[in-house]
Amino acid sequence: MMKLSLAIVLLLVPTFAQAWPWSDDMANQISIKPQESVDLKNPGMRPYPKHSVPIPGVSSLVKDMGASEKQLNPIPADDKSVALGGKLFQIYCTPCHGYSGKGDGLVGAKLLLKPFDLTADQTKERSDGFIWGYMTFGGAVMPSYANDLSATERWNVINYVRKVLQNGQSAVAVTPAAK
Ligand code: HEC
């Protein structure tokens, strides 16, 4: 009888297993946690600036795709803008659209709806405002980049897409630093 009840107790144990001290050993370590302060004198999260309010969804002063499409690109496509845009494109867009922009990125290959070819006539004929809006609001599958790229950064990316990718040039792959 004693043995049986012990067996039952042991069977029930996994239910409470989360409460064991070693269950969260992996989480409790010296690494810095999200929103944790590295300043010992000021522990905890940095307070928000005065008068700031939380907003839901996408942070954009432009209302929607319709309003976005009509915008004109305010950033001249000079060398500096194109270079900046190229860097950002490689970080944020190549996983799906590929270095060439043709939609042959490694992540894109796994998607049911394949990333569009940004060098195709369809996108060439879109206005800069349309592309800016796509980055801002995202598409059916494509996520929004409004919280990752500033408004100006998005225009720089467009200048890069226009000047380099849509001119048949491929991005130079940034090789990770040699080990
Ligand atoms: C997670 C994968 C993914 C990433 C990353 C991504 N896209 Fe996309 N993109 C897509 C997919 C999929 C589509 C097809 C349409 C859709 O999802 O609505 C698309 C469509 C587009 C279109 C619409 C083209 C047209 O003519 O209709 C534009 C423009 C575009 N992407 C630009 C970008 C830019 C610029 C970046 C980088 C800031 C980027 N995308 C990052 C997946 C991605």
Boltz pocket constraint, residues with backbone or C-beta under 6 A from the ligand:
constraints:
  - pocket:
      binder: B
      contacts: [[A, 88], [A, 89], [A, 92], [A, 93], [A, 94], [A, 95], [A, 96], [A, 97], [A, 107], [A, 108], [A, 111], [A, 113], [A, 114], [A, 115], [A, 116], [A, 117], [A, 118], [A, 122], [A, 123], [A, 124], [A, 126], [A, 130], [A, 131], [A, 134], [A, 135], [A, 138], [A, 139], [A, 140], [A, 141], [A, 142], [A, 143], [A, 145], [A, 157]]
      max_distance: 6.0
